[in-house]
Amino acid sequence: MKYLRLYLPLILATLLASSYQQISFADYAAGTNAQQIVTKFNNMNGGVGYKFSVSRTGDVGEIRVQKMAGTEALDLGAYSIDAMSKTSDGLAYFQTFCVASDIAFDDSDEHLGKMFLDSAGKVKLRSALNDPLDPSVLNLGVAYLYKQFASGALVGYDYINSAGRSSSAVLLQNAIWFLLNQTDAEGYNTLTSWDDNIFLRQLKQIDGNLGNWTADYMPDYNYGNLMGDFKVLVVTAKVADSVKGHSRQSMLYLAKIGCSSVPEPATLAIWTLGSLGFIGSACRQRFAKKKNA
């Protein structure tokens, strides 16, 4: 009976949690919604969107996005110092990854960036031709991995050593392409299995139901501690030039909202029952000490 009383809360929490097989949302998160962020972003610089340039250290990996001088600054409050910084002249930049594997950014161009949501509030991945009928949307696996990277919390990512960081960036970019079913004609992305990549293996360890990771990501839904108060959106870039005025690439962006997310029912049950078990244990210990005094 002693051990039953001690472990009963945990057993009950486990049984309750087992009924929630899917990483899913419990409710809409409170606070700023994705459409508000998108509208504000798209209205920057007189309605043309975010003005920026890009630079890369290799063909595959991190992309540095820097605002153009004299233009509106982007909110980078969600980024850790490992994923954003400032140049010597004070221009802020952030690190990101591209969505499509077969479209290249031109480092010499000034880009205009806008965001798009579909009618259900899902994050759209615009094609090279900026086709409004393109049904592709962001999935939860990519959203989670980029949130972890940009907030400086991605396990196994070498943020410190330049050579190690380049290797980590290639692995993460390939994981993103894999999750989005991006084929790579140039042979950069060679993944054929979830077990071939350190970051994909992490997703499997969190939830072995892989369909949950490739499911559509809903930025306004509450994924509990998985996403916290973060929202991942996609910026579609268009070259700011009348001749080159077509979309070239899409990239990931992290926003953080000031809200208090409601935990998922299973998570809340574990916290509540676990706390009751701890309190009960503590009470028994204090009672035993008083009895032996």
N, C-alpha and C positions, 0 to 999 in steps of 0.2 A: 504493500500500500504506500509505503514511503516513496518509492521510486515512481509509482503510478501518479501520485499527486505532483511530483516534480516534473514529470515529462508529459502529463496529460495536455497542458496548453499547447505544447509543441506538436503533439500528435493531432490535436484538433485543427490547428492552423495548417498543418500539412495536408490533411484530408480536404479542408476547404479550398486550399490553393490548388489542389489537383483537379478541381472542377474547372479551372481556368487554364486550359492547355495552350491558349494562344496569347502571344504578346499583343495585347489589345488595349484600346483606350477605355477609360471608365466614363468619361464625360468630357464636355468641352472645357478647356482650360480657361480660367478667368483672365481678364486683362486684355491687352492689345491683341487683336487678331491679325492673321496673316494679310488679309486684304488691306488693313490700315497700313501695314509696313510696305506692301507693294505699291499702294497709291502714293505714299510719301516718297518712296524711292523713285517712281516713274515721273513725279512732278519736279524732280530736282533740275536745276539749271534751265528754268523756263519751260519745263515739260519735255525736254529731250532725254532726261534720265541722267545717269551717272557718267561723268566723263573721266576716262582713265587710260593709262598705258599699261602694258604688261612686259615682263622680262622673265626669262627662264635660264636655268643653268644647264639644261640638257633637253633632249627630245621628249623624254617622259619624266614626269615628276612634278614638283611644286611649281606653281606659277605665282610670281609676285605682281600684285595689282596695286597700282599707285595712281592716285587722283591727279588730274592735270592741274597745273598751277593756275590760280585765279578762279577755280570752280568750287562748287559746294562740296564740303567734306562728308564722307559717309560715317555713320555711326559704327564704330569698331569696339564698342564696349563689351561685346561678348568674347572678344579674342584675348588669349593670354599673350604674355610677352614672347612666348615661343612661336607665335604665329602672326605677329604683327609688330611693326616698329615705325621709326621715322628716319627719313634721309637727313643728310647734313643741312639741307635747306628747310627742314621742318615739314616736309610732305609725308603724310602718313600712308603706309601701305599694309596690305595683309596678304597672307599666303593662301592659295587655294589650289584646286584641282579641276581639270576640265571634265566635261561630261561625255563628249563624243571622241572616239579614238581616231577618226579619219579626217578631222578638220584641224587646221593649224592656226594659231594666233600669229599675226604679223607684229613683231616687236616694234616696228618702226611707225605703226599707225596709232592715231588717236581713236579710241573706241567709245561708243555710246552704249550704255547698258540699261536694259529694262527687265522687269520681272513679269511673269504671267502665271495666273491660276486658271484652272478650268472651272466649269459651272458647279462642280462639287467641292471646290476649294482645294483641289490637289495641285501640287507644284508641277507646272508644265516644263518639259524639256523641249525647247524649240529646235527644229531641224536647221540644217545649213541654209535652207531657203526661207526660214522664218515662217513656215507653213502654219497658219492658224488652225488647220484641221489635223495637225500632227497629234495623235492621241497619247504619245509617250509622256509618262509622269515619273516623278522621283519615287524611289521605294525606301522602306524603312531602314534597310541595311546600309545604304549609302548615307542616309541622313544621320544615322547613329555614328558611323565611323568618322564622318567629317566633323560632327559635333565634338567627338572625343579628341580628334586631332587639333581643331582650332582652339579648344579650351585647354590644351596642353596636357590632356589626360589619357592619350592613346597608349596603352600598354605595348611595349615592344618597339615604339617609334623612337629613333635616336634623334633627339632635338639638339644635341650638344656638338657632336663631332661631324664635321662637314662631309666626310666620306661616308660615314654611317648614315647621316641624314639623307644623302642622295640615294643610298640603297633602300632606306625605309620609304622614301618618296616613290620610288619605282614600284615597290610592293603595294603601297596603298593605292596608287593610281591604277595598277592592274586589278586590284580588288574591286575598285569602283567600276571599271569597265566590265569586269566579269559579272557583277551584280546587275548591271544595266544591259547585259547581253550585247555589248558593243564588240563587233568584229573588227579586227585590226589587220588591214591588208599589208601593212609594212612589217608585221611580225613582232611588234613591241610587246603585245599581250599574248602570252602563250599558256595561260591558265586553262586547265581542262577540268579541275576538280577543286572542291572547297578545301581539301586537305593539302593543296599545293601552296597555300598562302597563309602566313602567320595571322593576318587580320581576319581572313575568312574563318580560320579555325577558332578564333576568339568568338565570333558570332555563333558558331556551332556549340561552343561550350556554354554560352548564355542560354541558347534555345536551340535544341537539336531539330526542331520542326523548321526546316529551311524555308518553307513557303511563307513563314511569317516575316522573314527578312526581305523577300522579294515582293511582298504585298505593298500596295500603294501606301505612301506616306501621307498622312493628313496633318498638316502643321498646326491646326487648331484643336486637335484631339489630345487628351492627356494620356501620355504613355508612362506616367509615374516617374520613378527615378531613372528610367531608361533615357529620357530626353530632358527631364527637369523643366526649367523655364526657358529652354532654348528652342528656337525654330530655325530650320534649315531651308533656305530658298535658293533659287537658281537665277543667275543673271545671264541673260542672252546678250551677247555683244554684237554690235553693228559698227562697222568702220564709218567714222565721221567724214565721209567723202562722197560726193555726188556720183562718182564713177564706181567706187567700191562700196556702195551703200547697201550691201547685203549682209546678212548675219554670217559670222565666221565661226563662232564657238559659244558654248554655254559653260558657266563655271559656278561653283558652289559658294554660298555666302551664309554666315551664321549671325543670327540676331538673338538677343536675349530680352525677355520682357519682365517687367516688375510685377509678377503675379505669384500667388501661392497656389500651386497645383494640388489638386485633390488626388490622393493616392488611389491606385486601383483597389477594388474590394479585397482581393486576395492579399495584397501587400498590407492594406490596413488591418486585415484580420491577423496577419502574422505579427505586426507591430503591437496590436492591442493584446492578443492572447499571450504573446511573448512577454510583454510588460507585466501582465497579471501574474504570470509564472514567476517572474523575477521578484515582484513585490511579495508574492506569497512565500517565496524562499527566504527573502530578507526578513519577513515578519517571523517566520519559524526560527530563524537564527537568533533574532533579538529575544524571542520568548525563551529559547533554550538558555541563553546567557543569563536572563533574569532568574530562571528557575534554578540554575546552578549557583547563583550568587549566594 
